[in-house]
Amino acid sequence: MLFQHFSGGKRPVWFVFAGMGSQWPAMAKDLLVLDTFRKSIDISAEILKKYDLDLYYIITNPDPTILDNILHNFVSIVAVQVRIV
C-alpha cells in the first residue's frame, strides 16, 4: 500500500507544484481507496459528465495514450489537486 496513517502530533506541510506534464496513466487509481478523495472525485466526475468527460476513465486508465488528449491532462491534474490541496 502506498499510504500510511500519520500518527504524529504535528502534521507535515506539503507543497504541490504541478503543471502540465505532472500526470501519468492511472495516477489516481490508488488514491481512490481513500474515502475523502473518492468522494471529491465523485463530485467532480458528476460535474464533468455534463461535458461528456468520464473522469474515472481518465484518472484510472493505464493506457498512456489517454493523456495524448490535452483536455484529459488538464482535467486529471485539476481533479486530483482539488482534493489534495
C-alpha positions as CSV (number, residue, x, y, z in Angstrom):
1,M,0.0,0.0,0.0
2,L,1.3,3.5,-0.9
3,F,-0.3,5.2,2.1
4,Q,0.3,5.2,5.8
5,H,-1.6,6.8,8.6
6,F,0.3,9.7,10.1
7,S,0.0,9.5,13.9
8,G,2.4,12.3,14.9
9,G,1.2,15.3,16.8
10,K,2.3,18.0,14.3
11,R,1.1,17.5,10.7
12,P,3.7,17.8,7.9
13,V,3.5,20.7,5.4
14,W,3.2,19.7,1.8
15,F,3.7,21.9,-1.2
16,V,2.1,20.9,-4.5
17,F,3.8,22.3,-7.6
18,A,2.1,20.6,-10.5
19,G,1.6,21.6,-14.1
20,M,1.2,20.1,-17.5
21,G,3.4,17.0,-17.7
22,S,3.0,16.1,-14.0
23,Q,0.3,13.5,-14.6
24,W,0.8,9.8,-15.5
25,P,-1.6,7.0,-16.6
26,A,-3.8,5.8,-13.8
27,M,-2.3,8.3,-11.4
28,A,-5.3,8.4,-9.1
29,K,-6.2,4.7,-9.1
30,D,-4.5,4.0,-5.7
31,L,-5.8,7.2,-4.1
32,L,-9.4,6.1,-4.7
33,V,-9.1,3.8,-1.6
34,L,-9.2,7.0,0.5
35,D,-12.8,7.8,1.2
36,T,-12.5,11.6,1.2
37,F,-10.5,11.5,-2.1
38,R,-13.1,9.2,-3.8
39,K,-16.0,11.5,-2.6
40,S,-14.3,14.5,-4.1
41,I,-13.7,12.7,-7.4
42,D,-17.3,11.6,-7.4
43,I,-18.4,15.2,-7.2
44,S,-16.0,16.3,-10.0
45,A,-17.0,13.3,-12.1
46,E,-20.7,14.2,-11.9
47,I,-20.0,17.7,-13.0
48,L,-17.8,16.6,-15.9
49,K,-20.5,14.2,-17.2
50,K,-22.3,17.3,-18.5
51,Y,-19.3,17.8,-20.8
52,D,-19.1,14.2,-21.9
53,L,-15.9,13.6,-19.9
54,D,-15.6,10.4,-17.9
55,L,-13.3,11.4,-15.1
56,Y,-12.9,7.9,-13.6
57,Y,-11.9,6.6,-17.0
58,I,-9.3,9.4,-17.4
59,I,-7.7,9.0,-14.0
60,T,-7.7,5.2,-13.8
61,N,-6.9,4.2,-17.3
62,P,-3.4,2.6,-17.5
63,D,-3.1,3.3,-21.3
64,P,-0.6,6.1,-21.8
65,T,-2.4,7.3,-24.9
66,I,-5.2,8.5,-22.6
67,L,-3.0,11.5,-21.9
68,D,-2.4,12.4,-25.5
69,N,-5.6,14.5,-25.2
70,I,-4.7,17.9,-23.6
71,L,-8.1,18.1,-22.0
72,H,-7.6,14.8,-20.3
73,N,-4.2,16.1,-19.0
74,F,-5.8,19.2,-17.5
75,V,-8.9,17.5,-16.1
76,S,-6.8,14.8,-14.4
77,I,-4.4,17.3,-12.7
78,V,-7.2,19.6,-11.5
79,A,-9.4,16.9,-10.2
80,V,-6.6,15.3,-8.1
81,Q,-5.4,18.7,-6.8
82,V,-8.9,19.8,-5.8
83,R,-8.9,17.0,-3.2
84,I,-5.3,17.1,-2.0
85,V,-4.9,20.8,-1.6
